[in-house]
Amino acid sequence: MMRVGVIGAGQIGSAIARILADSGKYEVIASRRKVELARDLERHGVTVTRDNREVASKAEVVFLSVKPGKAVKVLDEVADLLAGKILISVAAAVPVERLAAAAPGAKVVRAMPNIALSVGASFTAYCRGPGVTDEDVEIVERLLGEMGSYAEVDEEHMDAVTALSGSGPAYVATLIEAMAYAGLKVGLPRDLAYLSSAQTVLGTAKMYLETGLHPATIKEMVLTPAGTTIEGIFYIEESGIRTALMRAVEAATKRAKEIASTLNSGG
Ligand SMILES: NC(=O)c1ccc[n+]([C@@H]2O[C@H](COP(=O)([O-])OP(=O)(O)OC[C@H]3O[C@@H](n4cnc5c(N)ncnc54)[C@H](OP(=O)(O)O)[C@@H]3O)[C@@H](O)[C@H]2O)c1
């Protein structure tokens, strides 16, 4: 069984460790300093340690999921043990070049999943660094496939992907909450308001993904002349929801670039 390590078993790291261990296909070892906070991973068969070097030496593929500002420091600590191994960093904004400089000899992949990986429904974009072969990518895609869907992208798109699908669950959760509030306003019981809202987001996304119908076409299918939906859509359009989302993703992309430049200047 392939041995996979996770350095930084926080929110994203422990979800990665749990999903891979639960698949039954990988032996997983994970680390964090406050190791007692990761103990529940042991119920999933994950070996838990506070020793990053133990993770790097035992694993064949290593995920790095510490906060972006710590990525290079943590790599410095384990770099000699990563030579020839695949290193998958999920740290936002840290460029491949910087990761490769900190862990020379490692085969660096930079990935951006989202928190839906905890239920196997992440969208993960990744890009590969120098020396990463098609065989390495096969291994990476098998791992990412356990967490949801994935796509290889050029590194120049990673900050935008971070802002769209990395941060996206926060935008969509706001939408689900807003639609549920709307349900409450028109008298739906609370559980029904949240369930109908979330299922509608899930179903619409599934419809797009499975049929390939353009979202505008899906919308047209619901819009009857003088019907109820067009009444609702009138207010949605008036609210400027599209420009709000466009501004949100644009601002988050800019922020990812700012964080990257802080890291590059060593700050
Ligand atoms: N949250 C998201 O939705 C999301 C989505 C995509 C990507 N990411 C990326 O994933 C990374 C982690 O984010 P997160 O939200 O999971 O943060 P988090 O919950 O704070 O996890 C980071 C973990 O790193 C551990 N850590 C810190 N210093 C360490 C060290 N020296 N050695 C080993 N472990 C150490 C921390 O635990 P201790 O303090 O106990 O060591 C903590 O559990 C970030 O780089 C972020 O950009 C996050």
The ligand as an SDF file (V2000), in Angstrom:
LIG
                    3D

 48 52  0  0  0  0  0  0  0  0999 V2000
   -9.4060   26.0720    4.6620 N   0  0  0  0  0  0  0  0  0  0  0  0
   -9.6280   26.0180    3.3440 C   0  0  0  0  0  0  0  0  0  0  0  0
  -10.7700   26.0700    2.8750 O   0  0  0  0  0  0  0  0  0  0  0  0
   -8.4790   25.8130    2.3860 C   0  0  0  0  0  0  0  0  0  0  0  0
   -8.7380   25.5140    1.0400 C   0  0  0  0  0  0  0  0  0  0  0  0
   -7.6650   25.2890    0.1770 C   0  0  0  0  0  0  0  0  0  0  0  0
   -6.3650   25.3940    0.6400 C   0  0  0  0  0  0  0  0  0  0  0  0
   -6.1400   25.7260    1.9340 N   0  0  0  0  0  0  0  0  0  0  0  0
   -4.7480   25.8310    2.3900 C   0  0  0  0  0  0  0  0  0  0  0  0
   -4.5190   24.7800    3.2980 O   0  0  0  0  0  0  0  0  0  0  0  0
   -3.5450   25.1930    4.2480 C   0  0  0  0  0  0  0  0  0  0  0  0
   -4.0840   24.8910    5.6350 C   0  0  0  0  0  0  0  0  0  0  0  0
   -5.2600   25.6220    5.8370 O   0  0  0  0  0  0  0  0  0  0  0  0
   -6.2850   25.2270    6.9980 P   0  0  0  0  0  0  0  0  0  0  0  0
   -7.4960   26.0490    6.7670 O   0  0  0  0  0  0  0  0  0  0  0  0
   -6.3930   23.7340    7.0860 O   0  0  0  0  0  0  0  0  0  0  0  0
   -5.4860   25.8030    8.2560 O   0  0  0  0  0  0  0  0  0  0  0  0
   -5.3320   25.1850    9.7090 P   0  0  0  0  0  0  0  0  0  0  0  0
   -6.5940   24.4950   10.1330 O   0  0  0  0  0  0  0  0  0  0  0  0
   -4.7660   26.2530   10.5750 O   0  0  0  0  0  0  0  0  0  0  0  0
   -4.2210   24.0440    9.4940 O   0  0  0  0  0  0  0  0  0  0  0  0
   -2.8520   24.2810    9.4940 C   0  0  0  0  0  0  0  0  0  0  0  0
   -2.2460   23.2240   10.3980 C   0  0  0  0  0  0  0  0  0  0  0  0
   -0.8350   23.3160   10.3340 O   0  0  0  0  0  0  0  0  0  0  0  0
   -0.3300   22.9020   11.5880 C   0  0  0  0  0  0  0  0  0  0  0  0
    1.0390   23.4020   11.7540 N   0  0  0  0  0  0  0  0  0  0  0  0
    1.4390   24.6650   11.9950 C   0  0  0  0  0  0  0  0  0  0  0  0
    2.7890   24.7120   12.1010 N   0  0  0  0  0  0  0  0  0  0  0  0
    3.2270   23.4360   11.8980 C   0  0  0  0  0  0  0  0  0  0  0  0
    4.5130   22.8450   11.8890 C   0  0  0  0  0  0  0  0  0  0  0  0
    5.6030   23.5610   12.1030 N   0  0  0  0  0  0  0  0  0  0  0  0
    4.5850   21.5170   11.6460 N   0  0  0  0  0  0  0  0  0  0  0  0
    3.4780   20.7740   11.4410 C   0  0  0  0  0  0  0  0  0  0  0  0
    2.2260   21.2870   11.4450 N   0  0  0  0  0  0  0  0  0  0  0  0
    2.1160   22.5970   11.6780 C   0  0  0  0  0  0  0  0  0  0  0  0
   -1.2950   23.5140   12.5920 C   0  0  0  0  0  0  0  0  0  0  0  0
   -1.3830   22.7360   13.7760 O   0  0  0  0  0  0  0  0  0  0  0  0
   -0.4090   22.9990   15.0530 P   0  0  0  0  0  0  0  0  0  0  0  0
   -0.5480   24.4550   15.3830 O   0  0  0  0  0  0  0  0  0  0  0  0
   -0.9510   22.0670   16.0720 O   0  0  0  0  0  0  0  0  0  0  0  0
    0.9600   22.6300   14.5680 O   0  0  0  0  0  0  0  0  0  0  0  0
   -2.6270   23.4230   11.8710 C   0  0  0  0  0  0  0  0  0  0  0  0
   -3.3620   22.2970   12.2900 O   0  0  0  0  0  0  0  0  0  0  0  0
   -3.2930   26.6760    4.0300 C   0  0  0  0  0  0  0  0  0  0  0  0
   -2.0490   26.8670    3.4140 O   0  0  0  0  0  0  0  0  0  0  0  0
   -4.4210   27.1160    3.1250 C   0  0  0  0  0  0  0  0  0  0  0  0
   -3.9910   28.1110    2.2050 O   0  0  0  0  0  0  0  0  0  0  0  0
   -7.1550   25.9340    2.8230 C   0  0  0  0  0  0  0  0  0  0  0  0
  1  2  1  0
  2  3  2  0
  2  4  1  0
  4  5  1  0
  4 48  2  0
  5  6  2  0
  6  7  1  0
  7  8  2  0
  8  9  1  0
  8 48  1  0
  9 10  1  0
  9 46  1  0
 10 11  1  0
 11 12  1  0
 11 44  1  0
 12 13  1  0
 13 14  1  0
 14 15  2  0
 14 16  1  0
 14 17  1  0
 17 18  1  0
 18 19  2  0
 18 20  1  0
 18 21  1  0
 21 22  1  0
 22 23  1  0
 23 24  1  0
 23 42  1  0
 24 25  1  0
 25 26  1  0
 25 36  1  0
 26 27  1  0
 26 35  1  0
 27 28  2  0
 28 29  1  0
 29 30  1  0
 29 35  2  0
 30 31  1  0
 30 32  2  0
 32 33  1  0
 33 34  2  0
 34 35  1  0
 36 37  1  0
 36 42  1  0
 37 38  1  0
 38 39  2  0
 38 40  1  0
 38 41  1  0
 42 43  1  0
 44 45  1  0
 44 46  1  0
 46 47  1  0
M  CHG  2   8   1  16  -1
M  END
$$$$
